[in-house]
């Protein structure tokens, strides 16, 4: 791949920053000397060897969790004030939408973004660990060691490039990240992060060991656990800025999560969600300024993991499994909380869908009984079931290789999880969520790229999420043979 042509750093820096800090570049003439043949041969051999290990540009990849592309591509229609993000349409390359993976939820999607393969291949099938007897206190798939294929961090690191990451899902213990602050929390709920000792936990998980201590004087104390508010994103931005300034990584990932939280609480395109993204626009502008002033050959990539839609009903599939005897449960007298004592089959919730797991994958009698029950539920349109996928259908979609079935809900119907209550319950207020079929347009996520050698004002139309990782690998000029999707055409 040819190295992209460089353009002035001012092309990628926000106007309000450019006016204060950017100066015109000074170019000088060059002389071309006629050298003895031996020097030409040596120089050519050196150039070839250098090119094999060189990278075209450093990359900062920012994920804005839950960013629907319409927030930017249709900003005027939604009354959005996004002075930096809107410039990406004219100055960069973008997709009208990114068709995601099954299911369209945060942790599997973020792992696809850095591997280029489906969840069935990379191994992160859901946000939370499958916990049929509810013993793990809501544990999530935090650990990079669970990823079964090479990541962008790994291929960049192996090529000799410096890597960094702040707040990226499934990054705890990522040994190929030189400067690492993972996404991790200790409490059952990610929003329950009041324990001040969690700062000690984060310091222990960060790499190198002294990273948070080194950055604290300039960036302030890091968050407790996982703060999904706009204040949490501001803290992650400060630490990312300090890492960019001090260590100049060649590849860095950053996860900003407050837009997702706003849309869950208030719905997509709500005033609260729009205000959140307007605040994030300023953070991205600061990060872009640091990236491009620090290295004019850099490339900024903005992605998201999924879209969003409004939800109207909760569907608790646990209830029919209890009623049919596939799950045995009751109350724990010590904790006064519901517990599962035994099970033959039960749903593994993932937002707008649920994988049906068998205790014994070879229990074909139970499998057929479950199928009969699910078909009966799907026959009633009030239950909100759009379709039921079998093993072959799931395999074609790269989802849940160990599940017997996948229950896909209609738009607006969302899975609930509890050992009591009704099958279907209306959801009051204006709330939003995801995890629905990636075939629904509302679930499309985002891709924007801007920087040295990236085509300007190019609309890629609809793209596949699996194309993003090999595209970034190509920009870095590092091999990623496990990501087999065609890289996106981001060059002029």
C-alpha positions in Angstrom: 0.0 0.0 0.0 1.3 3.4 -0.9 1.8 5.8 2.0 -0.9 8.5 1.8 0.0 12.0 0.8 0.3 14.4 3.6 -1.9 17.5 3.9 -1.4 20.5 6.2 -2.3 19.9 9.8 -4.7 22.9 9.7 -7.1 20.9 7.5 -8.0 18.6 10.4 -7.9 21.0 13.4 -11.1 22.7 14.6 -11.3 26.3 13.3 -11.5 27.8 16.8 -8.3 26.0 17.8 -6.6 26.6 14.4 -6.9 30.4 14.7 -5.1 30.4 18.0 -2.3 27.8 17.6 -1.7 26.9 14.0 0.9 28.7 11.8 1.6 28.3 8.1 4.1 25.6 7.2 7.4 26.6 5.7 8.6 24.5 2.8 12.1 24.4 1.5 13.6 23.4 -1.8 15.3 20.1 -2.2 18.5 19.1 -4.1 18.8 15.8 -5.9 22.4 14.4 -6.0 23.8 11.9 -8.3 25.4 9.1 -6.2 27.7 6.2 -7.0 25.9 3.1 -7.9 26.9 1.3 -4.6 25.2 4.0 -2.6 22.1 3.9 -4.7 21.8 0.1 -4.2 22.4 0.4 -0.5 19.9 3.2 -0.1 17.3 1.3 -2.1 17.7 -1.8 0.0 17.4 0.2 3.1 14.3 1.9 1.8 12.6 -1.4 1.0 13.5 -2.8 4.4 12.2 0.3 6.1 9.0 0.4 4.1 8.2 -3.2 5.1 8.0 -2.2 8.8 6.8 1.4 8.5 3.3 2.6 9.1 1.5 5.2 7.0 0.1 7.1 9.9 -0.6 6.9 13.6 -4.3 6.3 14.3 -6.5 7.4 17.2 -9.8 5.5 17.1 -12.5 6.9 19.3 -15.7 5.0 20.0 -18.7 7.1 20.9 -21.0 4.5 22.4 -24.4 4.4 20.7 -23.7 7.1 18.2 -26.2 6.8 15.4 -24.8 8.2 12.2 -27.8 10.5 11.7 -26.7 12.6 14.7 -23.9 13.9 12.4 -25.2 13.3 8.8 -28.5 14.8 9.7 -27.4 17.2 12.4 -29.6 20.1 11.2 -32.7 18.0 11.2 -32.2 17.3 14.9 -31.1 20.8 15.8 -27.6 19.6 16.7 -24.7 22.0 17.3 -21.6 19.9 16.4 -18.9 22.3 15.2 -16.2 19.7 15.0 -18.0 16.4 14.2 -19.9 18.0 11.3 -16.6 18.9 9.6 -15.9 15.2 9.1 -18.4 15.1 6.4 -16.5 17.6 4.2 -13.0 16.8 5.3 -13.1 13.1 5.6 -14.6 9.8 4.6 -17.8 8.4 6.3 -20.5 5.8 6.1 -24.2 6.4 6.0 -24.4 3.5 8.4 -22.4 0.5 9.7 -24.3 -2.8 9.7 -23.3 -4.4 13.0 -23.1 -7.9 14.5 -25.4 -10.2 16.3 -26.2 -9.0 19.0 -25.9 -5.2 18.6 -24.5 -4.6 22.1 -21.4 -3.0 23.4 -18.8 -5.6 24.3 -19.2 -8.0 21.3 -19.3 -5.0 19.0 -16.2 -3.3 20.4 -14.4 -6.6 20.0 -15.4 -6.9 16.4 -14.2 -3.3 15.9 -10.7 -4.3 16.9 -10.6 -7.8 15.3 -12.7 -7.6 12.2 -14.6 -10.9 12.8 -17.9 -12.0 14.2 -18.5 -12.8 17.9 -18.6 -16.6 17.1 -14.9 -16.2 16.0 -13.6 -13.7 18.5 -15.3 -15.3 21.5 -17.1 -12.3 23.1 -20.7 -13.3 22.5 -22.4 -11.0 25.0 -21.8 -8.2 27.4 -22.2 -10.3 30.5 -20.7 -13.7 31.3 -23.4 -16.5 31.0 -24.3 -17.1 34.6 -27.3 -19.5 34.7 -27.3 -19.9 38.4 -26.6 -16.2 39.1 -23.5 -16.6 41.1 -21.2 -14.1 39.4 -22.8 -10.8 40.6 -23.3 -9.4 37.1 -19.8 -10.1 35.8 -19.0 -8.8 32.3 -16.6 -10.0 29.7 -13.8 -7.6 30.9 -10.7 -9.6 30.1 -8.7 -9.3 26.8 -7.4 -12.9 27.4 -10.8 -14.1 26.4 -10.5 -12.7 22.8 -9.6 -15.7 20.6 -8.1 -13.8 17.6 -5.5 -11.1 17.1 -6.6 -7.5 17.9 -5.4 -4.3 16.4 -3.5 -3.7 19.6 -1.6 -7.0 19.1 -0.8 -6.6 15.4 0.4 -3.0 15.9 2.5 -3.9 19.0 4.1 -6.9 17.1 5.0 -4.5 14.3 6.9 -2.4 16.8 4.3 0.3 17.2 3.5 2.0 20.5 -0.1 1.3 21.6 -2.5 2.8 24.1 -6.1 2.5 25.2 -8.4 4.2 27.6 -11.7 2.7 28.7 -12.1 0.3 25.8 -14.3 -2.8 26.5 -12.6 -6.2 26.9 -9.2 -4.6 27.5 -8.4 -5.6 31.1 -5.0 -7.4 31.0 -4.3 -6.6 27.4 -0.6 -7.3 27.3 0.0 -5.7 23.9 -1.2 -2.3 25.1 1.8 -0.2 26.3 -0.3 2.5 28.0 -3.5 0.9 29.3 -6.5 2.1 31.4 -9.1 -0.6 30.9 -12.9 -0.5 31.4 -13.6 -2.4 34.6 -15.7 -2.1 37.7 -16.2 -4.1 40.8 -19.9 -3.6 41.7 -22.8 -5.5 40.2 -23.9 -2.4 38.4 -21.5 -0.3 36.3 -23.2 2.9 37.6 -22.6 1.8 41.2 -19.1 3.1 41.6 -19.1 5.0 44.9 -16.3 3.0 46.6 -13.2 5.2 46.6 -11.0 2.1 46.8 -11.9 1.5 43.1 -9.2 4.1 42.2 -6.7 1.7 43.7 -8.2 -1.1 41.7 -7.9 0.9 38.5 -4.3 1.8 39.3 -3.5 -1.9 39.7 -5.1 -2.8 36.4 -3.4 0.1 34.4 -0.2 -0.4 32.5 2.5 0.5 33.3 1.9 0.2 37.1 2.6 3.9 37.7 0.5 5.3 34.8 -2.3 6.8 36.8 0.1 8.2 39.3 2.1 9.8 36.5 -0.9 11.4 34.8 -2.9 12.4 37.9 -1.1 15.8 38.5 -2.2 17.0 35.1 -5.4 15.0 34.5 -6.8 14.8 38.0 -7.9 11.7 39.9 -9.3 8.9 37.7 -12.9 7.8 38.1 -14.1 5.2 40.6 -15.1 2.0 38.7 -16.9 3.0 35.5 -18.5 6.4 35.3 -20.9 6.5 32.3 -21.8 10.1 32.8 -20.5 13.0 30.8 -18.1 13.7 33.7 -16.7 10.2 33.3 -16.1 10.9 29.6 -14.4 14.2 30.4 -12.0 12.3 32.8 -11.2 9.7 30.1 -10.6 12.5 27.6 -8.1 14.2 30.0 -6.2 11.0 30.5 -6.2 10.3 26.7 -4.9 13.8 26.0 -2.1 13.3 28.5 -1.1 9.9 27.0 -1.1 11.5 23.5 1.1 14.4 24.6 3.6 12.4 26.6 3.9 9.0 24.9 2.7 9.7 21.3 1.3 6.2 20.7 1.1 5.1 17.1 -2.3 3.4 17.7 -4.7 4.3 20.4 -8.3 3.5 21.3 -10.7 5.5 23.5 -14.2 4.6 24.5 -16.7 7.4 25.4 -19.8 6.0 26.9 -22.1 8.8 28.2 -24.2 9.1 25.0 -25.3 5.5 25.4 -26.3 6.2 29.0 -28.3 9.3 28.0 -30.2 7.4 25.3 -31.0 4.5 27.6 -32.5 6.9 30.1 -34.1 9.5 27.8 -34.3 7.9 24.3 -32.4 8.6 21.1 -32.4 12.2 19.9 -33.9 13.4 23.2 -32.8 16.8 24.4 -30.6 15.1 27.0 -28.9 12.9 24.4 -28.4 15.8 22.0 -26.9 17.9 24.8 -24.6 15.0 25.7 -23.3 14.7 22.2 -22.7 18.4 21.9 -20.5 18.2 25.0 -18.7 15.2 23.5 -18.1 17.2 20.3 -15.9 19.5 22.3 -13.9 16.6 23.7 -13.4 15.1 20.3 -12.2 18.5 19.0 -9.6 18.7 21.8 -8.4 15.2 21.0 -8.3 16.0 17.3 -6.2 19.1 17.9 -3.7 17.1 20.0 -3.5 14.3 17.5 -2.9 16.5 14.4 -0.7 19.1 16.0 1.3 16.4 17.5 1.7 14.5 14.2 0.4 16.0 10.9 0.4 12.5 9.3 -2.1 11.2 11.8 -5.6 9.8 11.1 -8.6 10.1 13.4 -11.3 7.4 13.2 -14.6 7.9 14.9 -16.7 4.7 15.3 -19.6 3.4 17.4 -20.8 0.0 18.4 -24.5 0.1 17.7 -27.5 2.3 17.0 -30.5 3.0 19.2 -34.3 2.8 19.1 -37.1 3.7 21.5 -38.5 0.8 23.5 -42.1 0.3 24.6 -42.3 -3.2 26.2 -40.2 -5.5 28.3 -40.3 -9.3 27.5 -39.3 -11.5 30.3 -38.6 -14.9 28.7 -37.5 -16.4 32.0 -41.2 -16.6 33.0 -42.3 -19.2 30.5 -39.1 -21.2 31.1 -40.0 -21.3 34.8 -43.6 -22.2 34.1 -42.5 -25.1 31.8 -40.1 -26.4 34.4 -36.9 -25.7 32.4 -35.7 -23.6 35.3 -36.2 -24.4 39.0 -35.8 -21.5 41.4 -36.9 -20.0 44.6 -35.9 -17.5 47.4 -32.6 -17.8 49.2 -33.5 -17.6 52.9 -30.2 -16.0 53.8 -30.1 -13.2 51.2 -33.9 -12.9 50.5 -33.1 -12.8 46.8 -34.3 -15.1 44.0 -31.9 -17.9 43.0 -31.8 -20.7 40.3 -31.4 -24.1 42.0 -31.3 -26.1 38.7 -32.0 -25.7 35.0 -32.3 -27.6 31.8 -32.7 -24.6 29.4 -32.8 -20.8 29.9 -32.4 -17.6 28.0 -29.2 -15.5 27.9 -30.4 -11.9 27.4 -28.8 -9.5 25.0 -31.1 -6.5 24.7 -33.4 -7.0 21.8 -32.7 -10.7 21.5 -32.0 -13.7 23.7 -29.9 -16.8 23.1 -31.5 -20.0 24.4 -28.9 -22.2 26.2 -29.2 -25.8 27.1 -27.6 -27.2 30.3 -26.7 -30.3 28.2 -26.1 -29.4 24.5 -26.9 -33.0 23.6 -30.2 -33.0 25.3 -32.3 -33.2 22.1 -35.5 -34.0 24.0 -35.3 -30.7 25.9 -34.3 -28.9 22.8 -37.5 -30.1 21.0 -39.6 -29.2 24.0 -38.1 -25.7 24.1 -38.7 -25.3 20.4 -42.4 -26.1 20.8 -42.7 -23.6 23.6 -41.0 -20.9 21.7 -43.1 -21.5 18.6 -46.2 -21.1 20.7 -45.0 -17.9 22.2 -44.1 -16.5 18.7 -47.6 -17.3 17.4 -49.0 -14.6 19.7 -48.0 -11.2 18.2 -48.5 -9.5 21.6 -45.4 -11.3 22.8 -43.2 -9.2 20.6 -41.2 -12.0 19.0 -40.1 -11.3 15.4 -38.4 -14.6 14.6 -36.6 -17.6 16.2 -33.3 -18.7 14.6 -32.0 -22.2 14.8 -28.3 -23.3 14.9 -27.8 -23.0 11.2 -29.2 -19.5 11.0 -27.1 -18.4 13.9 -24.0 -19.8 12.3 -24.6 -17.8 9.1 -24.8 -14.7 11.3 -21.7 -15.4 13.3 -23.6 -15.5 16.6 -23.8 -17.8 19.7 -22.2 -21.0 18.4 -23.2 -22.9 21.6 -26.9 -21.8 21.7 -29.8 -23.9 20.6 -32.0 -21.0 19.5 -31.9 -17.2 19.2 -35.1 -15.3 20.0 -35.2 -12.1 18.0 -37.6 -9.4 19.3 -39.6 -6.9 17.3 -38.6 -3.3 17.3 -39.5 -1.7 20.6 -39.6 -5.0 22.6 -36.7 -5.5 24.9 -35.7 -8.4 27.1 -36.1 -8.4 30.8 -34.6 -10.8 33.3 -36.3 -11.9 36.6 -37.7 -14.9 38.4 -41.1 -13.3 38.9 -43.5 -11.0 37.1 -45.3 -11.0 33.7 -44.1 -12.2 30.3 -44.8 -8.7 28.7 -44.8 -5.4 30.6 -45.2 -1.9 29.1 -42.2 0.4 29.7 -43.2 3.8 30.8 -41.5 7.0 29.7 -39.2 7.7 26.8 -36.4 5.1 27.0 -34.1 3.7 24.4 -32.0 0.6 23.9 -30.2 -1.7 21.4 -29.3 -5.3 21.0 -31.9 -5.8 18.2 -31.2 -7.4 14.8 -28.5 -5.5 12.9 -30.9 -5.7 9.9 -33.0 -3.0 11.6 -31.9 0.4 10.2 -32.1 1.9 13.7 -29.3 -0.4 14.8 -26.7 1.0 12.4 -23.6 2.4 13.9 -21.0 5.0 12.7 -17.7 5.3 10.9 -15.9 8.5 10.1 -12.2 9.0 9.2 -10.2 12.1 8.6 -6.5 12.8 8.3 -3.4 12.5 6.1 -4.3 10.8 2.8 -7.9 10.1 3.7 -10.4 11.0 0.9 -12.4 14.2 1.5 -16.2 14.3 1.3 -16.5 10.6 0.4 -19.7 8.8 1.3 -19.2 5.1 1.6 -22.9 4.2 1.9 -23.6 1.2 4.1 -20.6 -0.8 5.3 -20.0 -3.9 7.3 -18.6 -3.5 10.8 -16.0 -6.2 10.1 -14.4 -3.9 7.5 -13.2 -1.4 10.1 -10.4 -3.3 11.7 -8.7 -4.3 8.4 -9.1 -0.6 7.3 -7.3 0.6 10.4 -4.6 -2.1 10.0 -4.1 -0.8 6.4 -3.7 2.8 7.6 -1.1 1.5 10.1 0.5 -0.7 7.4 0.4 -3.7 9.7 -0.8 -7.2 8.6 -4.1 -8.5 9.9 -4.8 -11.8 8.0 -7.5 -13.0 10.4 -9.7 -10.0 9.4 -10.9 -11.2 6.0 -13.4 -8.5 5.2 -12.5 -6.0 2.4 -10.9 -2.8 3.8 -13.0 0.3 3.2 -12.0 2.6 0.3 -10.8 5.6 2.4 -8.0 6.8 0.1 -8.4 9.3 -2.8 
